[in-house]
Amino acid sequence: MTDLVIDYTLVREIEVIEQFTGPADETVDPGHYARLAPATGKLTKGNASSAGEVGAGEGICITCQVNTITILKKGILWLGDGVLDALNFGATVYLSNTDGTLGRHGRYCQQGGGDRRPPMATAPSKGAAGQSVTLQPEGEQDS
């Protein structure tokens, strides 16, 4: 898998449909994947190496204050120029096995006897204003 290289200083939300703000138990910069840690009840970086690392309450960090972060759970996120250049329009962006990182190809992790593909974003779009991804949790449909 090729990880996406995201400059956290360039990450901006374009449209927020669903977000969550909570305490973090480690530094999670904008553009990093975060999940709720069951042991602490705080947000922490996650990855696709196991179902526990994918976690619940997941999203992409959009703001970071001292010990509190806001994650975008559903919406449109601008990642900065060049991040999506290697992807085709409509490609899926996946959660990587590297903590907090998104990648270009699918990873699978075991969950309840079956494989779960953890896509994080779909329908990358490229325009004059930069590059963005649309976050929509797996299995949800636009209404």
Residue frames relative to the residue before (quaternion, step in Angstrom):
aa qw qx qy qz dx dy dz
M 1.0000 0.0000 0.0000 0.0000 0.00 0.00 0.00
T 0.2785 -0.7246 0.6063 0.1726 3.51 -1.10 0.76
D 0.3231 -0.7528 0.5446 0.1797 3.55 -0.68 1.11
L 0.4411 -0.6547 0.5390 0.2936 3.56 -1.16 0.62
V 0.2772 -0.7403 0.5895 0.1661 3.57 -0.97 0.87
I 0.0162 -0.8195 0.5688 -0.0687 3.55 -0.36 1.33
D 0.2947 -0.7278 0.5965 0.1665 3.57 -0.87 1.03
Y 0.3826 -0.7782 0.4465 0.2207 3.59 -0.30 1.26
T 0.6049 0.5663 -0.3662 0.4235 3.62 1.15 -0.42
L 0.6965 0.4754 -0.2642 0.4682 3.61 1.25 -0.36
V 0.5230 0.6580 -0.4088 0.3555 3.61 1.24 -0.30
R 0.0768 0.7829 -0.6101 0.0947 3.56 -0.86 1.05
E 0.3983 -0.6779 0.5524 0.2768 3.55 -1.10 0.64
I 0.2747 -0.7451 0.5889 0.1504 3.55 -1.02 0.89
E 0.7835 -0.0492 0.0520 0.6173 3.56 0.94 -0.92
V 0.1505 -0.7814 0.6020 0.0654 3.55 -0.80 1.05
I 0.1259 -0.7798 0.6115 0.0451 3.55 -0.69 1.15
E 0.7828 -0.0435 0.0474 0.6190 3.56 1.03 -0.84
Q 0.0597 0.7839 -0.6147 0.0646 3.56 -0.93 0.96
F 0.1655 -0.7598 0.6198 0.1056 3.55 -1.33 0.25
T 0.1281 -0.7740 0.6169 0.0629 3.57 -0.96 0.90
G 0.2041 0.7830 -0.5656 0.1591 3.56 -0.89 0.94
P 0.6612 -0.5002 0.3724 0.4171 3.56 -1.30 0.11
A 0.2507 -0.7557 0.5877 0.1440 3.57 -1.16 0.65
D 0.3083 -0.7621 0.5356 0.1929 3.58 -1.05 0.70
E 0.7548 0.1471 -0.1616 0.6185 3.58 1.32 0.30
T 0.6296 -0.5166 0.3970 0.4232 3.59 -1.24 0.15
V 0.0181 0.7664 -0.6394 0.0595 3.55 -0.77 1.13
D 0.2096 -0.8102 0.5399 0.0900 3.57 -0.37 1.25
P 0.6401 -0.4961 0.4009 0.4283 3.60 -1.21 0.38
G 0.7413 0.3483 -0.2981 0.4903 3.56 -0.95 0.97
H 0.6092 0.5315 -0.3546 0.4697 3.60 1.26 -0.23
Y 0.4653 -0.6352 0.5420 0.2935 3.54 -1.22 0.63
A 0.0177 -0.7928 0.6092 -0.0007 3.57 -0.99 0.84
R 0.1029 -0.7677 0.6316 0.0330 3.54 -1.24 0.65
L 0.5379 -0.5817 0.4835 0.3721 3.56 -1.28 0.24
A 0.2906 -0.7356 0.5866 0.1742 3.57 -0.94 0.92
P 0.4241 -0.7404 0.4534 0.2577 3.63 -0.48 1.12
A 0.6567 0.5425 -0.3181 0.4161 3.60 0.99 -0.77
T 0.7965 0.2912 -0.1396 0.5112 3.59 1.04 -0.74
G 0.3605 -0.7319 0.4959 0.2973 3.59 1.17 -0.52
K 0.5903 0.5531 -0.3607 0.4642 3.56 1.30 0.32
L 0.5504 -0.5947 0.4701 0.3498 3.55 -1.30 0.32
T 0.0328 0.7831 -0.6177 0.0636 3.53 -1.04 0.86
K 0.6053 -0.5383 0.4171 0.4121 3.60 -1.21 0.32
G 0.1149 -0.7785 0.6141 0.0600 3.54 -1.13 0.73
N 0.1369 -0.7756 0.6079 0.1011 3.57 -1.31 0.11
A 0.5967 -0.6069 0.4095 0.3285 3.57 -1.30 0.08
S 0.3894 0.7555 -0.4650 0.2478 3.61 1.18 0.29
S 0.7923 -0.0133 0.0128 0.6099 3.61 1.19 -0.47
A 0.6624 -0.5016 0.3668 0.4184 3.57 -1.25 0.33
G 0.6367 0.5396 -0.3238 0.4457 3.60 1.03 -0.76
E 0.6721 0.4891 -0.2886 0.4752 3.57 1.06 -0.73
V 0.5901 0.5224 -0.3690 0.4926 3.58 1.19 -0.51
G 0.1319 -0.8759 0.4536 0.0988 3.54 1.09 -0.84
A 0.4582 -0.6263 0.5482 0.3119 3.49 -1.38 -0.33
G 0.7596 0.3521 -0.2616 0.4802 3.54 -1.23 0.36
E 0.3440 0.8019 -0.4323 0.2272 3.54 1.23 0.53
G 0.1685 0.7620 -0.6171 0.1011 3.53 -1.32 0.49
I 0.5220 -0.6062 0.4937 0.3410 3.54 -1.34 -0.10
C 0.4777 -0.6865 0.4720 0.2790 3.57 -0.79 1.04
I 0.1028 -0.8038 0.5841 0.0478 3.58 -0.92 0.94
T 0.7874 0.0785 -0.0807 0.6061 3.61 1.18 -0.39
C 0.1067 -0.7947 0.5972 0.0215 3.52 -1.13 0.70
Q 0.0214 -0.7498 0.6613 -0.0020 3.53 -0.72 1.11
V 0.8309 -0.2549 0.1110 0.4819 3.59 -1.26 0.10
N 0.8227 -0.0757 0.0752 0.5583 3.64 0.40 -1.14
T 0.6420 0.4860 -0.3105 0.5053 3.59 1.26 0.37
I 0.0460 -0.7925 0.6077 0.0248 3.56 -1.00 0.83
T 0.2627 -0.7068 0.6260 0.1989 3.54 -1.33 0.33
I 0.1383 -0.7868 0.5977 0.0667 3.55 -0.87 0.97
L 0.3650 -0.6879 0.5878 0.2192 3.52 -1.16 0.76
K 0.1917 -0.7998 0.5632 0.0803 3.55 -0.63 1.16
K 0.7837 -0.0247 0.0352 0.6197 3.57 1.12 -0.69
G 0.4974 0.6302 -0.4767 0.3582 3.57 -0.79 1.04
I 0.5307 -0.5938 0.4868 0.3589 3.55 -1.26 -0.46
L 0.1215 -0.8081 0.5763 -0.0107 3.53 -0.83 1.11
W 0.2734 -0.7409 0.5917 0.1617 3.59 -0.93 0.94
L 0.2236 -0.8208 0.5198 0.0784 3.58 -0.74 1.10
G 0.5917 -0.5528 0.3859 0.4420 3.61 1.20 -0.25
D 0.6628 -0.5331 0.3656 0.3779 3.54 -1.28 0.36
G 0.8335 0.2938 -0.2030 0.4216 3.54 -1.15 0.72
V 0.5250 0.6696 -0.4156 0.3214 3.61 1.15 -0.43
L 0.7880 0.3240 -0.1527 0.5008 3.59 0.95 -0.86
D 0.3233 0.7970 -0.4720 0.1936 3.60 1.25 0.11
A 0.7089 0.4658 -0.2694 0.4559 3.61 0.98 -0.76
L 0.6360 0.5358 -0.3269 0.4489 3.60 1.26 -0.14
N 0.4471 -0.6439 0.5475 0.2926 3.55 -1.22 0.56
F 0.6052 -0.5138 0.4424 0.4171 3.56 -1.24 0.35
G 0.8040 0.2668 -0.2058 0.4900 3.58 -0.95 0.84
A 0.4461 0.6875 -0.4622 0.3387 3.60 1.24 0.03
T 0.4191 -0.6851 0.5365 0.2591 3.56 -1.23 0.46
V 0.2500 -0.7300 0.6171 0.1540 3.56 -1.09 0.80
Y 0.1988 -0.8182 0.5361 0.0600 3.56 -0.75 1.09
L 0.5349 -0.5575 0.5159 0.3699 3.52 -1.37 0.23
S 0.3571 -0.7485 0.5283 0.1819 3.57 -0.90 0.99
N 0.5605 -0.5646 0.4707 0.3814 3.58 -1.32 0.08
T 0.5813 0.5492 -0.3697 0.4731 3.58 1.31 -0.10
D 0.5746 -0.6338 0.3944 0.3355 3.60 -0.80 1.01
G 0.8713 0.1151 -0.1106 0.4641 3.53 -0.93 1.02
T 0.6469 0.5806 -0.2845 0.4044 3.59 1.27 -0.13
L 0.3154 -0.7168 0.5919 0.1906 3.54 -1.20 0.67
G 0.1492 -0.8104 0.5632 0.0616 3.57 -1.14 0.59
R 0.6072 -0.6092 0.4078 0.3064 3.54 -1.38 0.27
H 0.7766 0.2792 -0.1506 0.5442 3.61 1.11 -0.46
G 0.6197 -0.6013 0.3738 0.3387 3.56 -1.19 0.61
R 0.1133 -0.7259 0.6737 0.0795 3.51 -1.24 0.67
Y 0.2204 -0.7695 0.5858 0.1270 3.54 -1.10 0.62
C 0.0467 -0.7755 0.6271 0.0551 3.55 -1.15 0.56
Q 0.5382 -0.6327 0.4510 0.3265 3.56 -1.11 0.66
Q 0.1439 0.7668 -0.6190 0.0903 3.53 -1.01 0.82
G 0.8601 -0.0738 0.0183 0.5044 3.55 -0.58 1.16
G 0.7482 -0.4263 0.2205 0.4581 3.57 0.91 0.89
G 0.7527 0.3009 -0.2042 0.5488 3.60 1.23 -0.12
D 0.5504 -0.5958 0.4564 0.3658 3.54 -1.24 0.22
R 0.1305 -0.7633 0.6265 0.0884 3.53 -1.12 0.68
R 0.2384 -0.7417 0.6107 0.1418 3.54 -0.79 1.01
P 0.1763 -0.8247 0.5272 0.1044 3.63 -0.59 1.00
P 0.0166 -0.7970 0.6037 0.0088 3.62 0.20 1.15
M 0.2908 -0.7766 0.5370 0.1549 3.56 -0.97 0.80
A 0.8182 0.0324 0.0210 0.5737 3.59 1.01 -0.65
T 0.1343 -0.7823 0.6027 0.0823 3.52 -1.21 0.52
A 0.8281 0.2874 -0.1948 0.4401 3.50 -1.41 0.14
P 0.0081 0.7976 -0.6022 0.0330 3.60 0.54 1.07
S 0.0967 -0.7855 0.6080 0.0630 3.55 -1.02 0.72
K 0.1874 -0.7721 0.6011 0.0865 3.52 -1.08 0.76
G 0.1263 0.7987 -0.5775 0.1121 3.55 -0.82 0.93
A 0.7444 -0.4073 0.2859 0.4452 3.54 -1.32 0.03
A 0.6774 0.5059 -0.2936 0.4461 3.59 1.11 -0.66
G 0.7162 -0.3724 0.2642 0.5278 3.62 1.19 -0.13
Q 0.5389 -0.6057 0.4739 0.3437 3.55 -1.18 -0.53
S 0.0444 -0.8135 0.5795 -0.0192 3.54 -0.92 0.91
V 0.2177 -0.7303 0.6260 0.1653 3.52 -1.34 0.33
T 0.3368 -0.7135 0.5785 0.2068 3.53 -1.19 0.65
L 0.2255 -0.7828 0.5698 0.1087 3.57 -0.65 1.14
Q 0.1517 0.7500 -0.6309 0.1282 3.53 -0.85 1.05
P 0.4526 -0.7134 0.4544 0.2823 3.59 -0.53 1.11
E 0.6321 -0.5679 0.3883 0.3567 3.54 -1.13 0.78
G 0.8056 0.2833 -0.2220 0.4706 3.53 -0.96 0.92
E 0.6151 0.5332 -0.3623 0.4540 3.62 1.18 -0.26
Q 0.2146 -0.7632 0.5985 0.1155 3.53 -1.12 0.70
D 0.5242 -0.5915 0.4975 0.3575 3.55 -1.19 0.55
S 0.2975 -0.7594 0.5469 0.1890 3.57 -1.03 0.72
